[in-house]
């Protein structure tokens, strides 16, 4: 199970921190990804972190603004989002692939608007 939290409504330039708390498996053995989906658009990869944070990937659109991190003791993956832009408005989802199956959280809404 994956449970996201931390979404909200902010103004451009502000920050938010999303959290994904997992249960039923250990993040230290799995790659966890954050995706987002804006209205009328396809779901897109935002950031990915491999076990123990060895490999981290960001979408070009968020590089330098977003930071993904993991806390193995809490089985939590976070996404720190700084300098938010209106185009970052979307539902953000946590994702993991386990035993050839895809698991998604319920999503958390992020709205950036002046």
C-alpha positions in Angstrom: 0.0 0.0 0.0 1.2 3.5 -0.8 -0.3 6.6 0.9 0.5 10.1 -0.3 0.1 13.3 1.6 1.3 16.9 1.6 -0.6 18.3 -1.4 -2.3 21.6 -1.3 -2.8 25.0 -2.9 0.1 27.4 -3.1 1.1 30.5 -5.0 3.9 30.4 -7.7 7.3 30.4 -6.2 6.2 28.6 -3.0 7.1 25.1 -1.8 5.4 21.9 -0.8 6.7 18.6 0.5 4.9 15.4 -0.5 5.3 12.2 1.4 4.6 8.6 0.3 4.3 6.2 3.2 4.4 2.5 2.2 3.4 -0.7 3.8 3.7 -4.3 2.9 7.1 -4.0 1.4 10.4 -2.2 2.1 11.5 0.8 0.1 15.1 0.0 0.6 14.7 -2.9 -1.8 12.6 -1.2 -4.4 12.6 1.7 -6.8 9.9 4.2 -5.9 8.6 6.8 -8.4 6.5 9.9 -8.3 4.3 10.6 -11.2 1.8 13.4 -11.9 -1.2 13.9 -14.0 -2.7 17.2 -15.0 -6.3 17.5 -16.3 -6.5 16.2 -19.9 -2.9 15.1 -20.0 -1.1 11.8 -19.7 0.5 10.7 -16.5 4.2 11.6 -16.5 7.2 10.6 -14.5 8.4 13.3 -12.1 11.2 11.6 -10.2 12.5 8.2 -9.3 14.7 6.9 -6.5 16.4 3.4 -6.5 17.2 1.3 -3.4 19.4 3.3 -1.0 19.1 6.3 -3.2 21.9 5.1 -5.5 20.1 6.2 -8.7 17.9 9.3 -8.8 16.2 10.5 -11.9 14.2 13.7 -12.5 12.1 15.0 -15.3 13.7 17.9 -17.1 10.8 20.1 -16.2 11.6 19.7 -12.4 15.4 19.5 -12.3 16.9 21.9 -9.9 13.5 22.6 -8.2 12.4 19.2 -6.9 14.3 16.8 -4.7 13.3 13.1 -4.1 14.6 11.4 -0.9 13.9 8.3 1.0 13.9 7.3 4.7 14.3 3.6 5.0 13.6 3.6 8.7 10.1 5.1 8.1 9.5 3.5 4.7 8.8 6.9 3.4 9.7 8.6 0.1 9.4 12.4 0.0 9.3 14.9 -2.8 10.4 18.4 -1.9 9.0 20.8 -4.4 10.5 24.3 -4.5 9.8 27.3 -6.8 6.5 25.8 -7.8 5.0 26.9 -11.1 1.4 26.9 -12.4 2.4 24.1 -14.8 3.2 21.9 -11.8 -0.5 21.7 -11.0 -1.5 18.1 -11.1 -2.4 15.1 -9.0 0.8 13.5 -7.8 1.0 9.7 -7.4 3.5 7.4 -5.7 4.3 4.2 -7.6 6.1 1.0 -7.2 6.4 -2.2 -9.3 6.5 -5.4 -7.3 6.6 -8.9 -8.7 5.7 -7.6 -12.1 2.6 -5.8 -10.8 2.0 -2.0 -10.7 0.9 -0.4 -7.4 -0.3 3.2 -7.2 -1.2 5.4 -4.3 -4.5 7.3 -4.3 -2.8 10.6 -5.3 -2.6 14.0 -3.7 -3.6 17.2 -5.5 -1.1 20.1 -6.0 -2.5 23.4 -7.2 -0.2 26.3 -8.0 -2.1 29.5 -8.8 -1.9 33.2 -8.1 
